[in-house]
């Protein structure tokens, strides 16, 4: 049994002497011994939203200023929380030993008190000083071929993302029943006596502070999203009386909590580590007035304005766009084919949100939104204006979406502005936001939150994370 780092390195040297020079030795440390090593995505209980993967891919391309394959980008970002069909490996046995002796723990989030109360997700690893840890030793005979096929990634040479570099990280594909199966490469399982083993590695070395890990710092720049507590416990809400429900909604108008649009935790050894990065003053929050936040409570039917139509405003999918995103979408002159966003709904509520910061508030009502209701190829537009208490519905125009182009058509009730062509431009710009190609998205580089059943997307990164179910 391994009792020291010297024992470990001597044992690895003996194993290495028995394999061909053309083979690569990789290692994986685990606190427990399982029948198989499995990737996060290959586990039966994992829930993954496809837009998350697309979004994280965009993040890496923007930060590294190069266009890498989606699989390579996912491999990098697995080290920051994205579940993929890859397992974490390392070429450094001492790093593997640290993971074999360190238990992952999610800490109680720190609450930042400000304009929006926010939760800062935090995690840590605690050294275990009893029982046995395990290191899997994998021999990869044709590793260069696997790298060329995106079945194996060497991540130890990234400069922007320091964490995988410091961990001498490799990732291997694990997508059963697809071959190769990582378990077939295991040539030995080493046992570590954690009561005697002392590791020279530290959490701060393997999980560098955002001050040093520039890619990590950029991920932590993702804005917070306001989440009304009304949406947290829908089952309990159904059991409340009408009066209690109204009271709950009224309370939510004045108190909401914030969560990041994508979950990026801080790795800390103690709460004092937060002062090294001081994330509170770097936070921005996507802000909306309460009638927009609580749009699902509204029972207004579009039939009250447009005869022959049927659609409840509270059932719409909501796409919240920051002012920078909105202006960039409007200004973008690229000619692309338009399509209805893939939101599994014929009603979309676009809101133009604003950005909040605890030290600076530079916005005030009224706040604006656009409701688009689709009936086959006919799209009806309604405008909404809101303050913190009330929301007003105003007439818009109607359009035909045909052959990926938007054309104005006259309807019985419509806006009297006399400039329907301006509306065509605005609605076309909004419909671009789910059709933009990679080059255009990088140019726009904006922030948007896509909200359906409290699902959030950052269009700047096109990343999505479910918080509520």
C-alpha positions, 0 to 999 in steps of 0.5 A, a space after each residue: 500500500 502506498 504511504 508516501 509520494 516517494 512510494 507512489 513515484 517508485 511504484 509508477 516507475 516500476 509500471 512504466 518500465 514494463 510498458 512500451 515507450 510508445 504508450 502513454 501512462 495516465 492516472 485518475 484519483 478517486 476517494 472510493 473504488 467503483 466497478 467502473 470509471 464513468 463520465 458525468 454524461 454517462 451517468 444515468 441521473 445526469 440532466 443536460 440542456 443542449 444549449 449549455 454545451 453550445 454556449 460554453 463552446 462559444 465562451 472558449 472560442 471567444 476567450 482563446 480567440 481561436 475557433 476550436 472544435 466543440 469537443 475540445 472546448 467541452 473538454 476544457 470546460 469540464 474542469 469548470 463544471 460542464 458535464 461531458 462524455 469525458 473522464 478526467 485524467 492526469 499525466 501527473 500521479 501526484 495530482 491523482 493522489 491529491 484527488 484520491 485523498 481529497 473529498 469534494 464538498 459544496 459549501 453553503 453559498 455566501 449571500 451578497 446583500 445589495 440591490 439584488 440579494 445574490 448567492 455566490 456558489 462555493 465549493 472546496 476539497 477536504 483532505 481525508 486522513 483515514 481509510 484508503 484512496 485509489 489511483 487508476 493507472 491507464 496505459 494508452 498504446 495508440 494515444 496519438 491516434 486517439 488524440 487525432 480522433 478527439 477521443 483523447 485531449 491533452 489540456 496541459 498546454 492552455 494559457 487562458 484556462 490555467 486549471 487544466 494546465 496546473 492539473 496536467 489534465 487529459 480527458 478521455 471519451 467515455 460514451 457507452 456503448 461507443 468504443 474505446 471504453 476507458 476501463 479497458 485501458 486500466 492496467 493497475 489500481 493503486 491503494 493509498 493509505 490516507 492515514 500516512 500519505 502526505 500530499 505536496 499538492 494544494 487546492 490553490 495550486 490545482 484550482 488557481 485563483 481567478 486573478 491568475 486563471 484568466 479564463 476562470 475570471 471571465 466565466 465568473 463575469 457571467 451576470 446574475 439573473 433575478 429569480 422570484 421565489 414565487 417560482 421556487 415551490 410551485 407545488 406548495 403554491 397550488 395548495 395556497 389559498 387565493 389570498 395567500 397566493 396574492 400575498 406571495 406575489 406581492 412579496 416577490 415584487 420587492 424581494 428576489 434572489 440572484 443566481 448566475 446565469 450559468 453555475 460557476 462556483 468559487 473553489 475556496 479553502 476558507 471564506 477569507 479566499 473571497 477577499 483575494 478576488 472580491 467578486 461582489 463588486 464585479 457582479 452585474 445583475 440582469 434586472 427587470 420590473 416585477 410585472 415582467 419577472 412575474 409574467 407567468 402570473 398574468 392571465 391576459 388572453 390575446 383573444 381580448 384584442 385579436 378575434 380568432 386568436 387564443 394565447 395566455 400571456 403567462 404561458 409565453 416563453 420569455 427571452 430577456 435581452 440586455 440593453 447592449 444585446 438589444 442595441 447590437 441586434 438592432 444595429 446588426 445589418 447582416 442578412 440572414 434567414 429568419 426563423 421562429 426560435 426553437 422554444 416549443 411555443 407559439 408565443 414569445 415575450 421579448 423583454 429589454 432588460 437593464 443591468 444593475 450594479 450594487 454601486 450604480 443604478 442608471 435606469 428607471 421606468 418605464 421598461 419595455 417588452 414585445 409579445 409575439 404570437 404566431 399562428 401558422 405564418 402570421 405573427 402578431 405583435 403587442 408592446 408592453 410597458 411596465 413600472 414596478 407595479 403595473 404593466 400596460 399592453 399596447 397595439 403593435 403590427 402583424 407580419 407574415 413569416 414566409 420563406 425566412 423573411 418578414 413582411 408587414 400585413 394589415 390587421 383589424 387592430 394595429 399600432 397607429 404609428 404609420 411606420 410599420 417598416 420600423 417594426 419589421 426591422 425590430 422584429 426581424 432583429 429579434 428573430 435573428 437572435 436564435 439564428 445568428 451564425 458563429 461569426 455574427 454572434 461573436 461580433 454582437 457579443 451581447 448578453 441575453 437571458 432566455 427564460 422558459 420555465 425559469 431556464 436562462 441563456 446568456 446569448 453572449 455565450 449562448 449558455 443555458 442553465 436550468 435552476 428551477 424544475 
